[in-house]
Amino acid sequence: MAQYDYDLFVIGGGSGGVRAARLAGGMGKRVAVAEEYRYGGTCVIRGCVPKKLFVYASQFSEHFEDSAGFGWTVGETSFDWSVLIENKDREIDRLEKAYRSGLDGANVTIIDARAELADRHTINLSTGETVTAERILIAVGGKPRLHDSLPGGEHCISSNEAFHLNSLPKSILIEGGGYIAVEFANIFHGLGVDTTLLYRGPEILKNFDIDMRHGLVEAMQAKGINIVLNETMTKIDKRGDGQLEVKFTGGTSVIVGEVMLAIGRVANTQGLGLDNAGVEMSKSGAITVDEFSRTNIDNIWAIGDVTDRVQLTPVAIHEAICFIETVFKDNPTKPDHETVATAVFSQPEIGTVGLSEDDASKVYDALEIYRASFRPMRHTLSGRQEKMIMKLVVDAKSRVVVGAHVLGPDAGEMAQVLGVALKARLTKDAFDQTMALHPSAAEELVTMYQPTYRISKGERVGG
Ligand code: FAD
């Protein structure tokens, strides 16, 4: 008789947990996964997927406007939030079922319960049952950070609630400077909501390339999104009419229908029983792992957002695959967190891979910067003034392209393909030798033959 109930017990049925459980189940291992909310996790239920559906919804207002220059007359338009929510919920239900059937097909035991560690091999379930496992994989993800010390903070929503609002507010204030705050500001604005983005620092998207940041802020302001920098909220009062009055550090205030916090995410490690098993955490509450995703307890592993490495769905899935290779296939594999392509689904969109100009200038002595800023063809007839920006950051010595950044329509799609070129460490010469695809916006990426300027030991030269 086996010593444990399971070979592998996975806590958390999100991107990372489901992939690991399915792969191990497919190998004939005895696997169970516990999920306390809904299978698919943050990405499917209240992250990437519903967000992208909202992004699509929010883009129609500009499409309607732009169509006039191409000869179209669009009749009176109106937007029904409840239709969007209903259709989005139907799609999410479909995806959740697909996740469940994928697990089922791999003979994984699906447990709808919260799981907590009782010791290094024992898990207590919220159903009252206790199970044991030889190995445990923690993939519990994270949740939105709240603003506990803010008077009136209980009136704020987070991205979780934004997906289920009963009605669309007339106005919203979003606090945060990361991609989630920026994306939601664009979503709400596109849906016709009077939108303010509030950030305590001097610049939003601080880890992105400077041209992407500046270009996006300019475009967002031009379309009417109010961006307030170097300010925070000091108090929120709910008024008799249900509106929220928000006071700022600078002494000013605004009245809005909703306040959304997008001020970061915290690991879901509270009440997980990590102490019972002796699993170590960082100061921020994330689980500490080695380069193979193993915790300090040798039969317990952790992947995905809970480890606070690179918090993206494909990264959680990649870490799951590496975990399976390492643990069940006798092929120790470290997750590779270098050169990860990513996007900000703002309007215009940012697509980026590799190092920003600032980060590259800390690593390389000499850089060549190739930069183009132009009005894309589709905006010549639409009349929209929005600029597209493309930028390649090249190590002058090796000629390797170490960063590629695009602001404009379909930038995310371009970043995925640029990711292959950067991962392969292709040189600028390979870009130059590549024939342009005409007419496209992306052709600019292979026709920037002369550097716009150079950077030598961190200082800009010429251009
Ligand atoms: P999760 O997907 O969060 O899954 C963890 C699961 O564990 C959850 O379902 C949770 O309910 C469950 N759980 C927690 N504690 C327990 C417990 N004790 N017992 C049982 N179950 C438990 N990434 C991208 O790549 N692209 C994007 O465009 C993108 N957009 C995003 C937009 C938003 C608004 C948010 C919030 C995130 C977005 N992300 C995006 C990030 C992405 O969703 C996460 O990186 C990814 O979901 C992490 O996967 P995970 O497996 O680590 O955790």
Residues whose N, C-alpha, C, O or C-beta is under 5 A from the ligand:
A	BS01	FAD	I11 G12 G13 G14 S15 G16 G17 A34 E35 E36 Y37 R38 G40 G41 T42 C43 R46 G47 C48 K51 A113 R114 A115 A139 V140 G141 G142 S159 I180 N268 I303 G304 D305 V306 Q311 L312 T313 P314 A316
